[in-house]
Amino acid sequence: MPAKKGAAEKGGAEKRPAEKDGRRRDANATRAAILESARSAFIASGYEGAGVREIAEGAGVTAMLINRYFGSKEGLFAEVLSTANQRPIIATPETLSAPDRAARIASALLKVTEPEATALDGFLIMLRSISNERAVDIARQVVESHHQKNVTEALSGPDAGQRAALLMSLVAGVQIMRQVVGLEALNKGHDAELERLLGDLVARLVDE
């Protein structure tokens, strides 16, 4: 009898970590599903147009569970934007540390804004949420703590922060006018000349 009891206790001890791991995996999967649903909703409709119930349905959860994981719609929006801005595509660490970083930034910007290219998630979410004051506040905080911070740290000089902000503004302006508005002068047929001109502008901001 004691031996059987010991075996049962041993089996229970072996089972508990697996159960905890299972719950942890489920929680991670749920969180990921909510973030993916919210990303799609914010891209399509912006902050105001995307509803918590819609996001919950897309993730297969309840609205209450979204509040449990992210606190509020604001918290979820901030998390989605932060996730979208964690991995830079244009001003990457490798690009910022390269001797020809201005030319690389110009080339990367033109590549991601080609007419057939899919617009970047973070850019679309911010663009479609600018009518909401709170969403703009959150977007500003995310940009300042991610891309602008990384670029500022890579530059030198007392005005590095201002130059980094101007570079972010230049990038956003090209994205809007080339990829959203589709100005003829910025179309793909002019890439060689655009890359030269854009490289000169970027160089004035990143090369001291």
C-alpha positions as CSV (number, residue, x, y, z in Angstrom):
1,M,0.0,0.0,0.0
2,P,2.7,2.6,0.9
3,A,4.5,1.8,-2.4
4,K,1.3,2.4,-4.4
5,K,0.7,5.6,-2.6
6,G,4.3,6.7,-3.3
7,A,3.8,5.9,-7.0
8,A,0.6,7.9,-7.1
9,E,2.3,10.9,-5.5
10,K,5.2,10.6,-7.9
11,G,2.8,10.5,-10.8
12,G,1.1,13.6,-9.5
13,A,4.4,15.4,-9.1
14,E,5.3,14.6,-12.7
15,K,2.0,15.8,-14.0
16,R,1.8,19.2,-12.4
17,P,4.6,20.8,-14.4
18,A,3.1,19.6,-17.6
19,E,-0.3,21.1,-16.7
20,K,1.4,24.4,-15.8
21,D,3.2,24.3,-19.1
22,G,0.0,23.6,-20.9
23,R,-1.7,26.6,-19.3
24,R,1.2,28.8,-20.2
25,R,1.2,27.7,-23.8
26,D,-2.6,28.4,-24.0
27,A,-2.1,31.8,-22.5
28,N,0.6,32.7,-25.0
29,A,-1.5,31.4,-27.9
30,T,-4.5,33.4,-26.7
31,R,-2.4,36.5,-26.4
32,A,-0.9,36.0,-29.9
33,A,-4.4,35.4,-31.4
34,I,-5.7,38.7,-29.8
35,L,-2.7,40.7,-31.1
36,E,-3.1,39.3,-34.6
37,S,-6.8,40.0,-34.7
38,A,-6.3,43.5,-33.4
39,R,-3.5,44.1,-35.9
40,S,-5.8,43.3,-38.8
41,A,-8.7,45.3,-37.3
42,F,-6.5,48.4,-36.7
43,I,-5.0,48.2,-40.2
44,A,-8.4,48.0,-41.8
45,S,-10.3,50.5,-39.6
46,G,-7.9,52.4,-37.5
47,Y,-8.3,52.9,-33.7
48,E,-11.8,54.3,-33.7
49,G,-13.3,52.0,-36.3
50,A,-12.0,48.8,-34.7
51,G,-14.2,47.5,-31.9
52,V,-13.2,45.3,-29.0
53,R,-16.0,42.9,-29.8
54,E,-14.9,42.6,-33.4
55,I,-11.3,42.0,-32.3
56,A,-12.5,39.4,-29.7
57,E,-14.5,37.5,-32.4
58,G,-11.5,37.5,-34.7
59,A,-9.4,35.9,-31.9
60,G,-12.1,33.5,-30.8
61,V,-12.3,35.0,-27.3
62,T,-14.5,37.3,-25.2
63,A,-14.1,41.0,-24.9
64,M,-13.7,40.5,-21.2
65,L,-10.6,38.3,-21.9
66,I,-9.1,41.1,-24.0
67,N,-9.4,43.5,-21.0
68,R,-7.9,40.8,-18.8
69,Y,-4.8,40.5,-21.0
70,F,-4.3,44.1,-22.1
71,G,-6.3,46.2,-19.6
72,S,-8.2,48.2,-22.2
73,K,-8.5,49.0,-25.9
74,E,-5.8,51.6,-25.4
75,G,-3.5,49.1,-23.9
76,L,-4.1,46.7,-26.8
77,F,-3.5,49.4,-29.4
78,A,-0.2,50.4,-27.7
79,E,0.9,46.7,-27.7
80,V,0.0,46.2,-31.3
81,L,1.9,49.4,-32.4
82,S,4.9,48.5,-30.2
83,T,5.1,45.0,-31.7
84,A,4.9,46.5,-35.2
85,N,7.7,48.9,-34.5
86,Q,10.1,46.5,-32.7
87,R,11.8,45.3,-35.9
88,P,12.9,48.2,-38.1
89,I,13.0,47.6,-41.8
90,I,14.4,50.9,-43.1
91,A,16.7,52.2,-40.4
92,T,18.0,48.9,-39.1
93,P,20.9,48.7,-36.7
94,E,23.1,47.3,-39.5
95,T,22.1,50.1,-41.8
96,L,22.7,52.8,-39.2
97,S,26.2,51.5,-38.4
98,A,27.2,51.2,-42.1
99,P,29.6,53.8,-43.7
100,D,27.1,54.3,-46.5
101,R,24.0,54.4,-44.3
102,A,22.4,57.4,-46.1
103,A,22.4,55.5,-49.4
104,R,21.1,52.3,-47.7
105,I,18.3,54.1,-46.0
106,A,17.2,55.8,-49.3
107,S,17.3,52.5,-51.1
108,A,15.4,50.6,-48.4
109,L,12.7,53.4,-48.2
110,L,12.2,53.3,-52.0
111,K,12.0,49.5,-51.9
112,V,9.3,49.3,-49.2
113,T,7.2,52.0,-50.9
114,E,7.1,50.5,-54.4
115,P,3.5,50.6,-55.8
116,E,3.1,46.8,-55.6
117,A,4.6,46.6,-52.1
118,T,2.4,46.0,-49.0
119,A,2.5,49.1,-46.8
120,L,4.1,48.5,-43.4
121,D,1.7,47.6,-40.6
122,G,2.8,50.3,-38.1
123,F,2.6,53.0,-40.8
124,L,-1.0,51.9,-41.9
125,I,-2.2,51.7,-38.3
126,M,-1.0,55.2,-37.4
127,L,-2.2,56.6,-40.7
128,R,-5.7,55.3,-40.2
129,S,-5.8,56.3,-36.5
130,I,-4.8,60.0,-36.7
131,S,-8.3,61.3,-36.2
132,N,-8.3,60.0,-32.6
133,E,-6.3,62.2,-30.1
134,R,-5.6,59.3,-27.7
135,A,-4.4,57.1,-30.5
136,V,-2.0,59.8,-31.7
137,D,-0.6,60.2,-28.2
138,I,0.0,56.4,-28.0
139,A,1.6,56.5,-31.5
140,R,3.9,59.3,-30.5
141,Q,5.1,57.5,-27.4
142,V,5.7,54.3,-29.4
143,V,7.7,56.1,-32.2
144,E,9.8,58.1,-29.6
145,S,10.6,54.9,-27.6
146,H,11.4,52.7,-30.6
147,H,12.5,54.0,-34.1
148,Q,13.4,57.6,-33.0
149,K,15.3,56.4,-30.0
150,N,17.3,53.9,-32.0
151,V,18.2,56.5,-34.7
152,T,19.0,59.1,-32.2
153,E,21.4,56.8,-30.4
154,A,23.1,56.0,-33.8
155,L,23.7,59.6,-34.6
156,S,26.2,62.1,-33.1
157,G,26.0,65.7,-32.1
158,P,23.8,67.7,-29.7
159,D,21.0,67.9,-32.3
160,A,20.8,64.1,-32.9
161,G,17.2,63.9,-31.5
162,Q,16.0,66.6,-33.9
163,R,17.8,65.0,-36.9
164,A,16.3,61.6,-36.0
165,A,12.8,63.1,-35.8
166,L,13.3,64.8,-39.2
167,L,14.4,61.5,-40.7
168,M,11.3,59.8,-39.3
169,S,9.2,62.7,-40.9
170,L,11.0,62.3,-44.2
171,V,10.3,58.5,-44.2
172,A,6.6,59.0,-43.3
173,G,6.2,61.7,-46.0
174,V,7.7,59.5,-48.7
175,Q,5.4,56.6,-47.6
176,I,2.3,58.8,-47.9
177,M,3.1,60.6,-51.1
178,R,4.7,57.6,-53.0
179,Q,2.6,54.7,-51.6
180,V,-0.7,56.1,-50.6
181,V,-1.2,59.2,-52.8
182,G,0.9,57.9,-55.6
183,L,2.5,61.1,-56.9
184,E,3.6,60.6,-60.5
185,A,7.0,62.2,-59.9
186,L,7.7,59.6,-57.2
187,N,6.7,56.5,-59.2
188,K,8.8,53.5,-59.7
189,G,10.1,54.7,-63.1
190,H,12.1,57.4,-61.5
191,D,13.9,55.2,-58.9
192,A,17.5,55.9,-60.0
193,E,17.1,59.6,-59.8
194,L,14.9,59.4,-56.6
195,E,17.5,57.3,-54.9
196,R,20.2,59.9,-55.6
197,L,18.1,62.8,-54.5
198,L,16.7,61.0,-51.4
199,G,20.2,59.8,-50.5
200,D,21.4,63.4,-50.5
201,L,18.6,64.5,-48.2
202,V,19.1,61.6,-45.8
203,A,22.9,62.3,-45.7
204,R,22.2,65.8,-44.5
205,L,20.4,64.3,-41.5
206,V,22.5,61.3,-40.6
207,D,26.0,62.3,-41.6
208,E,27.5,65.0,-39.5
